[in-house]
Amino acid sequence: MAIKSVSIRIEEEMLNKIAYIADYEGRSVNSQVLVLIRENIKAFEESNGTIDGNITPDSNVKPTRK
């Protein structure tokens, strides 16, 4: 499995709070974000069925606002 890098824009207060939670859980911020993503995917798939692993990112992105 290839590991990809993603950058996000996040408010400083939110970053500080997720860093606090990550530290409390003994994780890095990156690891904490991955935990949250995995939990979200699991919950989505439990409600909506398995996501096909062949979805390309461009087909799963909202179009930009004009």
HTML snippet that shows the backbone in 3Dmol.js (N, CA, C, O; Angstrom):
<script src="https://3Dmol.org/build/3Dmol-min.js"></script>
<div id="view" style="width:600px;height:400px;position:relative"></div>
<script>
const pdb = `
ATOM      1  N   MET A   1       0.845  -1.170   0.000  1.00  0.00           N
ATOM      2  CA  MET A   1       0.000   0.000   0.000  1.00  0.00           C
ATOM      3  C   MET A   1       0.898   1.242   0.000  1.00  0.00           C
ATOM      4  O   MET A   1       1.791   1.368   0.837  1.00  0.00           O
ATOM      5  N   ALA A   2       0.658   2.141  -0.927  1.00  0.00           N
ATOM      6  CA  ALA A   2       1.428   3.373  -1.009  1.00  0.00           C
ATOM      7  C   ALA A   2       0.979   4.342   0.079  1.00  0.00           C
ATOM      8  O   ALA A   2      -0.208   4.428   0.393  1.00  0.00           O
ATOM      9  N   ILE A   3       1.914   5.053   0.640  1.00  0.00           N
ATOM     10  CA  ILE A   3       1.617   6.080   1.629  1.00  0.00           C
ATOM     11  C   ILE A   3       1.668   7.423   0.914  1.00  0.00           C
ATOM     12  O   ILE A   3       2.669   7.763   0.283  1.00  0.00           O
ATOM     13  N   LYS A   4       0.594   8.177   1.016  1.00  0.00           N
ATOM     14  CA  LYS A   4       0.504   9.486   0.383  1.00  0.00           C
ATOM     15  C   LYS A   4       0.528  10.571   1.448  1.00  0.00           C
ATOM     16  O   LYS A   4       0.137  10.340   2.592  1.00  0.00           O
ATOM     17  N   SER A   5       0.979  11.731   1.073  1.00  0.00           N
ATOM     18  CA  SER A   5       1.014  12.874   1.968  1.00  0.00           C
ATOM     19  C   SER A   5      -0.080  13.855   1.573  1.00  0.00           C
ATOM     20  O   SER A   5      -0.287  14.125   0.389  1.00  0.00           O
ATOM     21  N   VAL A   6      -0.782  14.389   2.576  1.00  0.00           N
ATOM     22  CA  VAL A   6      -1.852  15.347   2.346  1.00  0.00           C
ATOM     23  C   VAL A   6      -1.641  16.522   3.299  1.00  0.00           C
ATOM     24  O   VAL A   6      -1.382  16.325   4.486  1.00  0.00           O
ATOM     25  N   SER A   7      -1.751  17.720   2.785  1.00  0.00           N
ATOM     26  CA  SER A   7      -1.704  18.869   3.687  1.00  0.00           C
ATOM     27  C   SER A   7      -3.112  19.431   3.813  1.00  0.00           C
ATOM     28  O   SER A   7      -3.893  19.393   2.862  1.00  0.00           O
ATOM     29  N   ILE A   8      -3.430  19.952   4.988  1.00  0.00           N
ATOM     30  CA  ILE A   8      -4.753  20.530   5.218  1.00  0.00           C
ATOM     31  C   ILE A   8      -4.594  21.908   5.836  1.00  0.00           C
ATOM     32  O   ILE A   8      -3.583  22.210   6.470  1.00  0.00           O
ATOM     33  N   ARG A   9      -5.598  22.725   5.642  1.00  0.00           N
ATOM     34  CA  ARG A   9      -5.671  24.007   6.328  1.00  0.00           C
ATOM     35  C   ARG A   9      -6.566  23.799   7.550  1.00  0.00           C
ATOM     36  O   ARG A   9      -7.670  23.266   7.439  1.00  0.00           O
ATOM     37  N   ILE A  10      -6.080  24.220   8.704  1.00  0.00           N
ATOM     38  CA  ILE A  10      -6.816  23.993   9.946  1.00  0.00           C
ATOM     39  C   ILE A  10      -6.636  25.203  10.860  1.00  0.00           C
ATOM     40  O   ILE A  10      -5.544  25.764  10.955  1.00  0.00           O
ATOM     41  N   GLU A  11      -7.702  25.592  11.519  1.00  0.00           N
ATOM     42  CA  GLU A  11      -7.621  26.711  12.456  1.00  0.00           C
ATOM     43  C   GLU A  11      -6.681  26.345  13.600  1.00  0.00           C
ATOM     44  O   GLU A  11      -6.626  25.194  14.033  1.00  0.00           O
ATOM     45  N   GLU A  12      -5.946  27.339  14.078  1.00  0.00           N
ATOM     46  CA  GLU A  12      -4.965  27.093  15.128  1.00  0.00           C
ATOM     47  C   GLU A  12      -5.608  26.494  16.378  1.00  0.00           C
ATOM     48  O   GLU A  12      -5.044  25.589  16.993  1.00  0.00           O
ATOM     49  N   GLU A  13      -6.785  26.995  16.754  1.00  0.00           N
ATOM     50  CA  GLU A  13      -7.455  26.470  17.948  1.00  0.00           C
ATOM     51  C   GLU A  13      -7.785  24.987  17.775  1.00  0.00           C
ATOM     52  O   GLU A  13      -7.603  24.196  18.701  1.00  0.00           O
ATOM     53  N   MET A  14      -8.267  24.615  16.596  1.00  0.00           N
ATOM     54  CA  MET A  14      -8.598  23.218  16.335  1.00  0.00           C
ATOM     55  C   MET A  14      -7.336  22.349  16.360  1.00  0.00           C
ATOM     56  O   MET A  14      -7.351  21.245  16.903  1.00  0.00           O
ATOM     57  N   LEU A  15      -6.262  22.844  15.780  1.00  0.00           N
ATOM     58  CA  LEU A  15      -5.000  22.106  15.791  1.00  0.00           C
ATOM     59  C   LEU A  15      -4.508  21.913  17.220  1.00  0.00           C
ATOM     60  O   LEU A  15      -4.053  20.829  17.584  1.00  0.00           O
ATOM     61  N   ASN A  16      -4.601  22.963  18.025  1.00  0.00           N
ATOM     62  CA  ASN A  16      -4.176  22.847  19.428  1.00  0.00           C
ATOM     63  C   ASN A  16      -5.013  21.814  20.178  1.00  0.00           C
ATOM     64  O   ASN A  16      -4.491  21.062  21.001  1.00  0.00           O
ATOM     65  N   LYS A  17      -6.306  21.781  19.892  1.00  0.00           N
ATOM     66  CA  LYS A  17      -7.179  20.826  20.580  1.00  0.00           C
ATOM     67  C   LYS A  17      -6.895  19.391  20.136  1.00  0.00           C
ATOM     68  O   LYS A  17      -6.861  18.484  20.967  1.00  0.00           O
ATOM     69  N   ILE A  18      -6.691  19.176  18.836  1.00  0.00           N
ATOM     70  CA  ILE A  18      -6.394  17.816  18.373  1.00  0.00           C
ATOM     71  C   ILE A  18      -5.014  17.386  18.886  1.00  0.00           C
ATOM     72  O   ILE A  18      -4.798  16.206  19.165  1.00  0.00           O
ATOM     73  N   ALA A  19      -4.085  18.332  19.009  1.00  0.00           N
ATOM     74  CA  ALA A  19      -2.765  18.013  19.562  1.00  0.00           C
ATOM     75  C   ALA A  19      -2.888  17.612  21.031  1.00  0.00           C
ATOM     76  O   ALA A  19      -2.198  16.699  21.487  1.00  0.00           O
ATOM     77  N   TYR A  20      -3.757  18.287  21.765  1.00  0.00           N
ATOM     78  CA  TYR A  20      -3.997  17.946  23.169  1.00  0.00           C
ATOM     79  C   TYR A  20      -4.550  16.525  23.287  1.00  0.00           C
ATOM     80  O   TYR A  20      -4.086  15.729  24.104  1.00  0.00           O
ATOM     81  N   ILE A  21      -5.548  16.225  22.459  1.00  0.00           N
ATOM     82  CA  ILE A  21      -6.158  14.891  22.483  1.00  0.00           C
ATOM     83  C   ILE A  21      -5.134  13.832  22.093  1.00  0.00           C
ATOM     84  O   ILE A  21      -5.050  12.777  22.722  1.00  0.00           O
ATOM     85  N   ALA A  22      -4.354  14.119  21.048  1.00  0.00           N
ATOM     86  CA  ALA A  22      -3.336  13.168  20.596  1.00  0.00           C
ATOM     87  C   ALA A  22      -2.335  12.890  21.709  1.00  0.00           C
ATOM     88  O   ALA A  22      -1.985  11.736  21.957  1.00  0.00           O
ATOM     89  N   ASP A  23      -1.874  13.938  22.378  1.00  0.00           N
ATOM     90  CA  ASP A  23      -0.925  13.769  23.473  1.00  0.00           C
ATOM     91  C   ASP A  23      -1.544  12.953  24.598  1.00  0.00           C
ATOM     92  O   ASP A  23      -0.889  12.079  25.166  1.00  0.00           O
ATOM     93  N   TYR A  24      -2.779  13.227  24.918  1.00  0.00           N
ATOM     94  CA  TYR A  24      -3.493  12.486  25.964  1.00  0.00           C
ATOM     95  C   TYR A  24      -3.578  10.998  25.618  1.00  0.00           C
ATOM     96  O   TYR A  24      -3.465  10.141  26.494  1.00  0.00           O
ATOM     97  N   GLU A  25      -3.779  10.703  24.330  1.00  0.00           N
ATOM     98  CA  GLU A  25      -3.889   9.320  23.860  1.00  0.00           C
ATOM     99  C   GLU A  25      -2.525   8.684  23.571  1.00  0.00           C
ATOM    100  O   GLU A  25      -2.456   7.508  23.214  1.00  0.00           O
ATOM    101  N   GLY A  26      -1.437   9.457  23.725  1.00  0.00           N
ATOM    102  CA  GLY A  26      -0.092   8.936  23.479  1.00  0.00           C
ATOM    103  C   GLY A  26       0.232   8.806  22.001  1.00  0.00           C
ATOM    104  O   GLY A  26       0.991   7.925  21.600  1.00  0.00           O
ATOM    105  N   ARG A  27      -0.346   9.687  21.192  1.00  0.00           N
ATOM    106  CA  ARG A  27      -0.128   9.641  19.744  1.00  0.00           C
ATOM    107  C   ARG A  27       0.396  10.981  19.251  1.00  0.00           C
ATOM    108  O   ARG A  27       0.326  11.995  19.946  1.00  0.00           O
ATOM    109  N   SER A  28       0.921  10.953  18.035  1.00  0.00           N
ATOM    110  CA  SER A  28       1.236  12.194  17.340  1.00  0.00           C
ATOM    111  C   SER A  28      -0.056  12.741  16.742  1.00  0.00           C
ATOM    112  O   SER A  28      -1.056  12.029  16.659  1.00  0.00           O
ATOM    113  N   VAL A  29      -0.033  13.994  16.329  1.00  0.00           N
ATOM    114  CA  VAL A  29      -1.205  14.570  15.668  1.00  0.00           C
ATOM    115  C   VAL A  29      -1.513  13.776  14.405  1.00  0.00           C
ATOM    116  O   VAL A  29      -2.677  13.481  14.132  1.00  0.00           O
ATOM    117  N   ASN A  30      -0.499  13.431  13.641  1.00  0.00           N
ATOM    118  CA  ASN A  30      -0.699  12.664  12.413  1.00  0.00           C
ATOM    119  C   ASN A  30      -1.400  11.337  12.706  1.00  0.00           C
ATOM    120  O   ASN A  30      -2.361  10.973  12.028  1.00  0.00           O
ATOM    121  N   SER A  31      -0.916  10.622  13.714  1.00  0.00           N
ATOM    122  CA  SER A  31      -1.530   9.339  14.071  1.00  0.00           C
ATOM    123  C   SER A  31      -2.961   9.522  14.549  1.00  0.00           C
ATOM    124  O   SER A  31      -3.830   8.705  14.242  1.00  0.00           O
ATOM    125  N   GLN A  32      -3.211  10.590  15.298  1.00  0.00           N
ATOM    126  CA  GLN A  32      -4.569  10.847  15.784  1.00  0.00           C
ATOM    127  C   GLN A  32      -5.510  11.126  14.620  1.00  0.00           C
ATOM    128  O   GLN A  32      -6.642  10.643  14.610  1.00  0.00           O
ATOM    129  N   VAL A  33      -5.060  11.891  13.652  1.00  0.00           N
ATOM    130  CA  VAL A  33      -5.885  12.179  12.474  1.00  0.00           C
ATOM    131  C   VAL A  33      -6.182  10.885  11.723  1.00  0.00           C
ATOM    132  O   VAL A  33      -7.306  10.687  11.261  1.00  0.00           O
ATOM    133  N   LEU A  34      -5.196  10.005  11.595  1.00  0.00           N
ATOM    134  CA  LEU A  34      -5.427   8.721  10.915  1.00  0.00           C
ATOM    135  C   LEU A  34      -6.452   7.875  11.671  1.00  0.00           C
ATOM    136  O   LEU A  34      -7.283   7.216  11.046  1.00  0.00           O
ATOM    137  N   VAL A  35      -6.408   7.884  12.998  1.00  0.00           N
ATOM    138  CA  VAL A  35      -7.404   7.165  13.799  1.00  0.00           C
ATOM    139  C   VAL A  35      -8.797   7.709  13.494  1.00  0.00           C
ATOM    140  O   VAL A  35      -9.733   6.937  13.287  1.00  0.00           O
ATOM    141  N   LEU A  36      -8.937   9.029  13.465  1.00  0.00           N
ATOM    142  CA  LEU A  36     -10.233   9.641  13.191  1.00  0.00           C
ATOM    143  C   LEU A  36     -10.731   9.302  11.789  1.00  0.00           C
ATOM    144  O   LEU A  36     -11.918   9.039  11.593  1.00  0.00           O
ATOM    145  N   ILE A  37      -9.830   9.308  10.825  1.00  0.00           N
ATOM    146  CA  ILE A  37     -10.209   8.958   9.444  1.00  0.00           C
ATOM    147  C   ILE A  37     -10.669   7.509   9.381  1.00  0.00           C
ATOM    148  O   ILE A  37     -11.697   7.209   8.774  1.00  0.00           O
ATOM    149  N   ARG A  38      -9.913   6.610  10.003  1.00  0.00           N
ATOM    150  CA  ARG A  38     -10.302   5.186   9.995  1.00  0.00           C
ATOM    151  C   ARG A  38     -11.663   4.977  10.646  1.00  0.00           C
ATOM    152  O   ARG A  38     -12.490   4.219  10.138  1.00  0.00           O
ATOM    153  N   GLU A  39     -11.895   5.655  11.780  1.00  0.00           N
ATOM    154  CA  GLU A  39     -13.188   5.525  12.468  1.00  0.00           C
ATOM    155  C   GLU A  39     -14.316   6.048  11.591  1.00  0.00           C
ATOM    156  O   GLU A  39     -15.399   5.463  11.560  1.00  0.00           O
ATOM    157  N   ASN A  40     -14.074   7.145  10.877  1.00  0.00           N
ATOM    158  CA  ASN A  40     -15.094   7.725  10.010  1.00  0.00           C
ATOM    159  C   ASN A  40     -15.401   6.801   8.839  1.00  0.00           C
ATOM    160  O   ASN A  40     -16.566   6.619   8.486  1.00  0.00           O
ATOM    161  N   ILE A  41     -14.383   6.222   8.239  1.00  0.00           N
ATOM    162  CA  ILE A  41     -14.586   5.287   7.128  1.00  0.00           C
ATOM    163  C   ILE A  41     -15.353   4.065   7.608  1.00  0.00           C
ATOM    164  O   ILE A  41     -16.285   3.615   6.942  1.00  0.00           O
ATOM    165  N   LYS A  42     -14.968   3.526   8.761  1.00  0.00           N
ATOM    166  CA  LYS A  42     -15.656   2.350   9.304  1.00  0.00           C
ATOM    167  C   LYS A  42     -17.130   2.644   9.540  1.00  0.00           C
ATOM    168  O   LYS A  42     -17.989   1.850   9.157  1.00  0.00           O
ATOM    169  N   ALA A  43     -17.433   3.784  10.169  1.00  0.00           N
ATOM    170  CA  ALA A  43     -18.824   4.146  10.440  1.00  0.00           C
ATOM    171  C   ALA A  43     -19.604   4.335   9.144  1.00  0.00           C
ATOM    172  O   ALA A  43     -20.752   3.903   9.038  1.00  0.00           O
ATOM    173  N   PHE A  44     -18.980   4.980   8.159  1.00  0.00           N
ATOM    174  CA  PHE A  44     -19.644   5.195   6.876  1.00  0.00           C
ATOM    175  C   PHE A  44     -19.963   3.865   6.211  1.00  0.00           C
ATOM    176  O   PHE A  44     -21.077   3.659   5.730  1.00  0.00           O
ATOM    177  N   GLU A  45     -18.985   2.960   6.183  1.00  0.00           N
ATOM    178  CA  GLU A  45     -19.188   1.670   5.527  1.00  0.00           C
ATOM    179  C   GLU A  45     -20.217   0.816   6.274  1.00  0.00           C
ATOM    180  O   GLU A  45     -20.957   0.061   5.643  1.00  0.00           O
ATOM    181  N   GLU A  46     -20.274   0.920   7.592  1.00  0.00           N
ATOM    182  CA  GLU A  46     -21.290   0.178   8.338  1.00  0.00           C
ATOM    183  C   GLU A  46     -22.695   0.663   7.982  1.00  0.00           C
ATOM    184  O   GLU A  46     -23.640  -0.126   7.968  1.00  0.00           O
ATOM    185  N   SER A  47     -22.833   1.938   7.698  1.00  0.00           N
ATOM    186  CA  SER A  47     -24.138   2.507   7.355  1.00  0.00           C
ATOM    187  C   SER A  47     -24.483   2.397   5.881  1.00  0.00           C
ATOM    188  O   SER A  47     -25.655   2.282   5.520  1.00  0.00           O
ATOM    189  N   ASN A  48     -23.467   2.431   5.029  1.00  0.00           N
ATOM    190  CA  ASN A  48     -23.701   2.571   3.589  1.00  0.00           C
ATOM    191  C   ASN A  48     -23.113   1.465   2.725  1.00  0.00           C
ATOM    192  O   ASN A  48     -23.289   1.478   1.507  1.00  0.00           O
ATOM    193  N   GLY A  49     -22.428   0.523   3.322  1.00  0.00           N
ATOM    194  CA  GLY A  49     -21.791  -0.535   2.550  1.00  0.00           C
ATOM    195  C   GLY A  49     -20.338  -0.211   2.243  1.00  0.00           C
ATOM    196  O   GLY A  49     -19.898   0.934   2.345  1.00  0.00           O
ATOM    197  N   THR A  50     -19.623  -1.232   1.873  1.00  0.00           N
ATOM    198  CA  THR A  50     -18.193  -1.107   1.607  1.00  0.00           C
ATOM    199  C   THR A  50     -17.930  -0.164   0.443  1.00  0.00           C
ATOM    200  O   THR A  50     -18.616  -0.198  -0.579  1.00  0.00           O
ATOM    201  N   ILE A  51     -16.925   0.673   0.625  1.00  0.00           N
ATOM    202  CA  ILE A  51     -16.500   1.590  -0.433  1.00  0.00           C
ATOM    203  C   ILE A  51     -15.551   0.830  -1.351  1.00  0.00           C
ATOM    204  O   ILE A  51     -14.615   0.182  -0.884  1.00  0.00           O
ATOM    205  N   ASP A  52     -15.791   0.910  -2.653  1.00  0.00           N
ATOM    206  CA  ASP A  52     -14.905   0.296  -3.629  1.00  0.00           C
ATOM    207  C   ASP A  52     -13.540   0.955  -3.532  1.00  0.00           C
ATOM    208  O   ASP A  52     -13.438   2.177  -3.644  1.00  0.00           O
ATOM    209  N   GLY A  53     -12.509   0.186  -3.329  1.00  0.00           N
ATOM    210  CA  GLY A  53     -11.155   0.709  -3.177  1.00  0.00           C
ATOM    211  C   GLY A  53     -10.575   1.310  -4.435  1.00  0.00           C
ATOM    212  O   GLY A  53      -9.473   1.857  -4.396  1.00  0.00           O
ATOM    213  N   ASN A  54     -11.275   1.228  -5.544  1.00  0.00           N
ATOM    214  CA  ASN A  54     -10.749   1.750  -6.810  1.00  0.00           C
ATOM    215  C   ASN A  54     -11.269   3.143  -7.142  1.00  0.00           C
ATOM    216  O   ASN A  54     -11.145   3.585  -8.285  1.00  0.00           O
ATOM    217  N   ILE A  55     -11.844   3.840  -6.179  1.00  0.00           N
ATOM    218  CA  ILE A  55     -12.329   5.193  -6.422  1.00  0.00           C
ATOM    219  C   ILE A  55     -11.123   6.110  -6.610  1.00  0.00           C
ATOM    220  O   ILE A  55     -10.197   6.110  -5.798  1.00  0.00           O
ATOM    221  N   THR A  56     -11.145   6.878  -7.671  1.00  0.00           N
ATOM    222  CA  THR A  56     -10.061   7.832  -7.884  1.00  0.00           C
ATOM    223  C   THR A  56     -10.385   9.128  -7.155  1.00  0.00           C
ATOM    224  O   THR A  56     -11.551   9.519  -7.096  1.00  0.00           O
ATOM    225  N   PRO A  57      -9.386   9.805  -6.599  1.00  0.00           N
ATOM    226  CA  PRO A  57      -9.657  11.021  -5.829  1.00  0.00           C
ATOM    227  C   PRO A  57     -10.442  12.069  -6.610  1.00  0.00           C
ATOM    228  O   PRO A  57     -11.293  12.750  -6.037  1.00  0.00           O
ATOM    229  N   ASP A  58     -10.174  12.212  -7.905  1.00  0.00           N
ATOM    230  CA  ASP A  58     -10.858  13.249  -8.673  1.00  0.00           C
ATOM    231  C   ASP A  58     -12.352  12.980  -8.823  1.00  0.00           C
ATOM    232  O   ASP A  58     -13.126  13.907  -9.061  1.00  0.00           O
ATOM    233  N   SER A  59     -12.761  11.725  -8.686  1.00  0.00           N
ATOM    234  CA  SER A  59     -14.198  11.425  -8.780  1.00  0.00           C
ATOM    235  C   SER A  59     -14.897  11.570  -7.441  1.00  0.00           C
ATOM    236  O   SER A  59     -16.118  11.439  -7.359  1.00  0.00           O
ATOM    237  N   ASN A  60     -14.137  11.840  -6.394  1.00  0.00           N
ATOM    238  CA  ASN A  60     -14.689  11.901  -5.049  1.00  0.00           C
ATOM    239  C   ASN A  60     -14.435  13.273  -4.399  1.00  0.00           C
ATOM    240  O   ASN A  60     -14.373  13.383  -3.174  1.00  0.00           O
ATOM    241  N   VAL A  61     -14.291  14.303  -5.223  1.00  0.00           N
ATOM    242  CA  VAL A  61     -14.008  15.627  -4.723  1.00  0.00           C
ATOM    243  C   VAL A  61     -15.079  16.589  -5.209  1.00  0.00           C
ATOM    244  O   VAL A  61     -15.463  16.567  -6.379  1.00  0.00           O
ATOM    245  N   LYS A  62     -15.555  17.429  -4.308  1.00  0.00           N
ATOM    246  CA  LYS A  62     -16.542  18.425  -4.700  1.00  0.00           C
ATOM    247  C   LYS A  62     -15.902  19.397  -5.687  1.00  0.00           C
ATOM    248  O   LYS A  62     -14.722  19.724  -5.555  1.00  0.00           O
ATOM    249  N   PRO A  63     -16.660  19.854  -6.662  1.00  0.00           N
ATOM    250  CA  PRO A  63     -16.106  20.864  -7.560  1.00  0.00           C
ATOM    251  C   PRO A  63     -15.849  22.167  -6.814  1.00  0.00           C
ATOM    252  O   PRO A  63     -16.529  22.473  -5.834  1.00  0.00           O
ATOM    253  N   THR A  64     -14.872  22.925  -7.278  1.00  0.00           N
ATOM    254  CA  THR A  64     -14.570  24.194  -6.626  1.00  0.00           C
ATOM    255  C   THR A  64     -15.691  25.176  -6.847  1.00  0.00           C
ATOM    256  O   THR A  64     -16.417  25.109  -7.838  1.00  0.00           O
ATOM    257  N   ARG A  65     -15.822  26.098  -5.898  1.00  0.00           N
ATOM    258  CA  ARG A  65     -16.837  27.146  -6.035  1.00  0.00           C
ATOM    259  C   ARG A  65     -16.401  28.153  -7.076  1.00  0.00           C
ATOM    260  O   ARG A  65     -15.212  28.412  -7.264  1.00  0.00           O
ATOM    261  N   LYS A  66     -17.397  28.716  -7.751  1.00  0.00           N
ATOM    262  CA  LYS A  66     -17.057  29.737  -8.753  1.00  0.00           C
ATOM    263  C   LYS A  66     -17.275  31.105  -8.205  1.00  0.00           C
ATOM    264  O   LYS A  66     -17.044  32.093  -8.902  1.00  0.00           O
TER     265      LYS A  66
END
`;
const viewer = $3Dmol.createViewer("view");
viewer.addModel(pdb, "pdb");
viewer.setStyle({}, {cartoon: {color: "spectrum"}});
viewer.zoomTo();
viewer.render();
</script>
